[in-house]
Amino acid sequence: MLTATEIQEKVNAYIASLPYERRPKSLYDPIEYVLAAGGKRIRPSFVLMAYNLFHDDVDRILPVATALETYHNYTLLHDDLMDKADMRRGRPTVHKKWDDNTAILSGDTMLVLAYEHLAKCDTKYLKPALDLFTETALEVSEGQQFDMEFETRNDVAEEEYIEMIRLKTSVLLACALKMGAVVAGASDADANALYAFGEKVGLAFQLQDDLLDVYGDPKVFGKAIGGDITSNKKTFMLINAFNRADAGTRAELERWTTATEFDPAEKIAAVTEIYNRLGIDKLAEQRIKEYFEQSRQHLDELSVSDDRKAVLREYTERMMNRKK
């Protein structure tokens, strides 16, 4: 069994070694730029960790792991364009460094490259692998569309939000884990247990992001706190604040979310105080705990030994151990 660090090193080395020999170079330079930016590499690591539950020769599925990382970065490239974001991982986004048209076309090419990487898996597993990946890619787009539609609504139910983040975030983590099992020739029961495990981890992880954006330590969290509040992003926090507020508090929230001119620090403080008043932080913590406990139950269902599960278990616990 490999450690999480050894798996991440393999992923990084493989991605760094990818040749971009096709032309025009201007199409592939942004792709190389995006993939060289690093990141947590959670999705390709999940592919290898899941495969490693059943087999030790993880090098043979590095192209499969790279397919999911390439696809994930394609979604980020297009997300940045839609959000008009200037920075990603401390560097200018592709549409800022190049232009919007390059971001669209290079992103589209990344999607094609993801399928090219995935097609390098063992032919006996190619059909289920492609089916899983294609369904996941469709779901991610559906989640993104729901997220965009939520921007103009103040009546989004918690259940709607959970389904949106399941589609936009969780299913790709779940896909990565199930993909590792599929190309390992694991049983359907084990593959489905890993999918459910990833789905619940993904929900817990996204809700933790929502919570930490308000209450996190910038030095630990890695970015400034309150960005979701200043941008009126529909998070678990804001949605539940609207749904649980009385008429006076709702009017206060609407005043802040519709204001076109405001002092960011003042808005962050005011909205955070509303969250405190309504107990939204405690509600988020409760949901995070529930989903993470559910994920552990699914991991327990796997037919492999606890020793082989240890790396995956410890890795996800570290993921969820980001502090306020």
C-alpha positions in Angstrom: 0.0 0.0 0.0 1.2 3.5 -0.9 0.8 6.4 1.5 -1.2 9.5 0.5 2.0 11.5 0.0 3.4 8.8 -2.3 0.2 8.7 -4.4 0.2 12.5 -4.7 3.8 12.5 -5.8 3.1 10.0 -8.5 0.2 12.0 -9.7 2.2 15.3 -9.8 5.1 13.6 -11.6 2.9 12.0 -14.2 1.0 15.2 -15.0 4.3 17.2 -15.1 5.6 14.7 -17.6 2.7 15.0 -20.1 4.0 16.1 -23.5 2.1 18.8 -25.4 3.4 18.4 -28.9 0.3 19.2 -30.9 -0.1 22.6 -32.6 -1.0 25.4 -32.3 1.1 25.9 -29.2 -1.2 28.8 -28.2 -4.1 26.3 -27.6 -2.1 23.9 -25.4 0.0 26.5 -23.4 -3.0 27.5 -21.2 -3.7 23.8 -20.6 -0.2 23.1 -19.4 -0.4 26.4 -17.4 -3.6 25.3 -15.6 -2.4 21.7 -14.8 1.0 23.0 -13.6 -0.7 25.1 -11.0 -1.0 22.1 -8.8 -3.8 22.1 -6.3 -4.8 19.4 -3.8 -5.1 16.7 -6.5 -7.9 15.1 -4.5 -9.7 13.5 -7.5 -6.7 11.7 -9.1 -5.5 10.7 -5.6 -8.9 9.2 -4.9 -8.7 7.2 -8.1 -5.3 5.7 -7.1 -6.3 5.2 -3.5 -9.5 3.3 -4.5 -7.5 1.2 -7.0 -4.8 0.5 -4.3 -7.5 -1.0 -2.1 -7.5 -4.0 -4.5 -4.2 -3.9 -6.4 -0.7 -2.5 -5.9 0.3 -1.7 -9.5 -1.1 1.9 -9.4 1.2 3.2 -12.1 -0.9 1.5 -14.8 -4.0 3.7 -14.1 -2.2 7.0 -13.9 -3.8 8.0 -17.2 -7.3 7.3 -15.7 -6.5 9.5 -12.7 -5.2 12.2 -15.0 -8.4 12.1 -16.9 -10.4 13.2 -13.9 -7.9 15.9 -12.9 -7.9 17.2 -16.5 -11.7 17.3 -16.5 -11.8 19.0 -13.0 -9.5 21.7 -14.2 -11.5 22.2 -17.3 -14.5 22.9 -15.1 -12.5 25.4 -13.1 -11.3 27.2 -16.2 -14.8 27.7 -17.4 -16.1 28.5 -13.9 -13.5 31.3 -13.6 -14.6 32.7 -17.0 -18.3 32.6 -15.9 -17.5 34.1 -12.5 -15.1 36.7 -14.1 -12.5 35.6 -11.5 -9.1 37.2 -11.8 -7.0 34.7 -9.8 -6.8 30.9 -9.2 -4.3 29.3 -6.9 -2.4 32.5 -6.6 -2.0 33.0 -10.4 -4.0 34.9 -13.0 -6.8 32.9 -14.5 -6.6 31.8 -18.1 -9.0 34.4 -19.4 -7.0 37.1 -17.7 -3.6 35.9 -18.8 -4.8 35.2 -22.4 -8.4 36.1 -23.3 -12.0 34.8 -23.0 -11.9 33.0 -26.4 -8.7 31.1 -25.5 -10.2 30.1 -22.1 -13.3 28.6 -23.9 -11.3 26.8 -26.6 -8.5 25.5 -24.3 -11.1 24.4 -21.8 -13.1 22.5 -24.5 -9.8 20.9 -25.5 -9.2 19.8 -21.9 -12.5 18.0 -21.9 -11.5 16.1 -25.1 -8.1 15.3 -23.6 -9.8 13.9 -20.5 -11.6 11.4 -22.7 -8.3 10.6 -24.4 -6.6 9.9 -21.1 -9.5 7.7 -19.9 -9.5 5.7 -23.1 -6.0 4.3 -22.1 -7.5 2.1 -19.4 -7.8 -1.7 -19.8 -10.2 -2.4 -22.7 -12.3 -4.7 -20.6 -13.2 -1.8 -18.2 -13.5 0.9 -20.9 -17.2 0.8 -21.4 -18.2 1.1 -17.7 -15.5 3.7 -17.1 -16.7 5.8 -20.0 -20.3 5.4 -18.9 -19.5 6.5 -15.4 -17.4 9.5 -16.5 -20.0 10.7 -19.0 -22.9 10.5 -16.5 -20.7 12.4 -14.0 -19.8 15.1 -16.5 -23.5 15.6 -17.3 -24.3 15.9 -13.7 -21.6 18.4 -13.0 -23.0 20.7 -15.7 -26.5 20.2 -14.3 -25.2 21.3 -10.9 -23.5 24.4 -12.3 -26.7 25.4 -14.0 -28.7 25.0 -10.8 -26.0 27.1 -9.0 -26.4 29.9 -11.6 -30.2 29.8 -11.3 -30.0 30.1 -7.5 -28.3 33.4 -7.9 -31.5 35.2 -8.6 -33.6 33.4 -5.9 -34.0 34.1 -2.2 -36.3 31.1 -1.7 -33.9 28.2 -2.3 -34.6 25.3 0.0 -31.8 23.5 1.9 -32.7 20.3 0.0 -32.3 22.1 -3.3 -28.9 23.4 -2.3 -27.7 20.0 -1.1 -28.8 18.5 -4.4 -26.9 21.3 -6.3 -23.7 20.7 -4.4 -24.1 17.0 -4.8 -24.1 17.4 -8.6 -21.6 20.3 -8.8 -19.0 18.9 -6.4 -19.7 15.5 -4.8 -20.4 13.4 -7.8 -16.9 14.0 -9.2 -15.3 12.9 -6.0 -17.6 9.9 -5.9 -16.8 9.1 -9.6 -13.0 9.2 -8.8 -13.4 6.6 -6.1 -15.7 4.4 -8.1 -13.5 4.7 -11.1 -10.6 3.4 -9.2 -12.7 0.4 -8.2 -14.1 -0.2 -11.7 -10.6 -0.3 -13.3 -9.5 -2.6 -10.5 -12.2 -5.1 -11.4 -13.8 -4.7 -8.0 -17.3 -6.0 -7.2 -20.3 -3.8 -7.9 -21.0 -3.7 -4.2 -17.5 -2.4 -3.4 -17.6 0.1 -6.3 -21.0 1.4 -5.2 -19.9 1.7 -1.5 -16.9 3.8 -2.6 -19.2 6.0 -4.7 -21.5 6.6 -1.8 -18.5 7.2 0.5 -17.2 9.9 -1.9 -20.6 11.5 -2.3 -21.1 12.0 1.4 -17.5 13.2 1.9 -18.1 15.7 -0.9 -21.2 17.1 0.7 -19.4 17.4 4.1 -16.4 19.0 2.4 -18.5 21.6 0.5 -20.6 22.5 3.6 -17.3 22.9 5.5 -16.1 25.3 2.8 -19.3 27.4 3.3 -18.7 27.4 7.0 -15.0 28.3 6.9 -15.6 31.1 4.5 -17.4 32.9 7.3 -15.7 31.5 10.4 -12.3 30.2 9.2 -8.8 31.4 10.0 -7.4 33.0 6.8 -4.0 31.6 7.6 -5.4 28.0 7.9 -8.1 28.2 5.3 -5.8 29.7 2.6 -8.0 32.6 1.5 -9.6 35.8 2.8 -12.7 35.2 4.9 -16.1 36.6 4.0 -15.9 36.4 0.2 -19.1 34.5 -0.1 -20.9 37.2 2.0 -19.6 40.1 -0.1 -20.5 38.4 -3.3 -23.9 37.3 -2.1 -23.1 33.7 -3.0 -25.9 31.3 -2.3 -24.3 29.1 0.3 -25.7 26.8 2.9 -25.3 29.7 5.3 -27.2 32.3 3.4 -29.9 30.0 2.2 -30.7 28.8 5.7 -30.5 32.4 7.0 -33.2 33.5 4.6 -35.3 30.4 5.3 -35.1 30.8 9.1 -35.3 34.5 9.5 -38.3 36.4 10.8 -39.6 39.3 8.8 -37.3 41.9 10.3 -34.2 39.8 10.0 -35.1 38.8 6.4 -35.5 42.5 5.5 -32.0 43.2 7.0 -30.5 40.3 4.9 -32.2 41.6 1.8 -30.9 45.1 2.4 -27.3 43.8 2.6 -27.7 41.4 -0.4 -29.2 44.0 -2.6 -26.8 46.9 -1.7 -24.7 48.0 -4.5 -22.4 50.2 -2.4 -21.2 49.0 1.0 -18.1 48.6 3.2 -17.0 45.0 2.8 -15.9 44.6 6.5 -19.2 46.1 7.7 -21.3 43.8 5.5 -19.3 40.7 6.6 -19.7 41.7 10.3 -23.4 42.4 9.9 -24.3 39.2 8.0 -22.1 37.1 10.3 -24.0 38.5 13.3 -27.2 37.4 11.6 -25.8 33.9 11.2 -24.8 33.8 14.8 -28.3 35.1 15.9 -30.0 32.3 13.9 -27.6 29.6 14.8 -26.6 28.9 11.2 -23.0 28.0 12.3 -24.3 25.3 14.6 -26.7 24.0 11.9 -23.8 23.8 9.4 -21.6 22.0 11.9 -24.4 19.5 12.6 -24.9 18.7 8.8 -21.2 18.4 8.3 -20.9 15.8 11.1 -24.0 13.9 9.8 -22.6 13.6 6.2 -19.1 12.6 7.4 -20.5 10.0 9.7 -22.5 8.6 6.8 -19.4 8.5 4.7 -17.6 6.4 7.3 -20.5 3.9 7.3 -20.1 3.4 3.6 -16.4 2.9 3.9 -17.0 0.3 6.6 -19.1 -1.7 4.0 -16.1 -2.3 1.8 -15.1 -6.0 1.7 -11.3 -5.2 2.0 -9.4 -5.3 5.3 -9.3 -2.3 7.6 -5.5 -2.1 7.0 -6.1 -1.4 3.3 -8.7 1.2 4.1 -6.4 3.1 6.4 -4.8 5.4 3.8 -8.2 6.5 2.4 -9.7 6.9 5.9 -6.8 9.0 7.2 -6.7 11.1 4.0 -10.4 12.0 4.2 -10.1 12.8 7.9 -7.3 15.2 7.1 -9.5 16.8 4.4 -12.2 17.4 7.0 -9.8 18.6 9.7 -9.5 22.2 8.4 -10.0 24.4 11.5 -11.8 27.6 12.1 
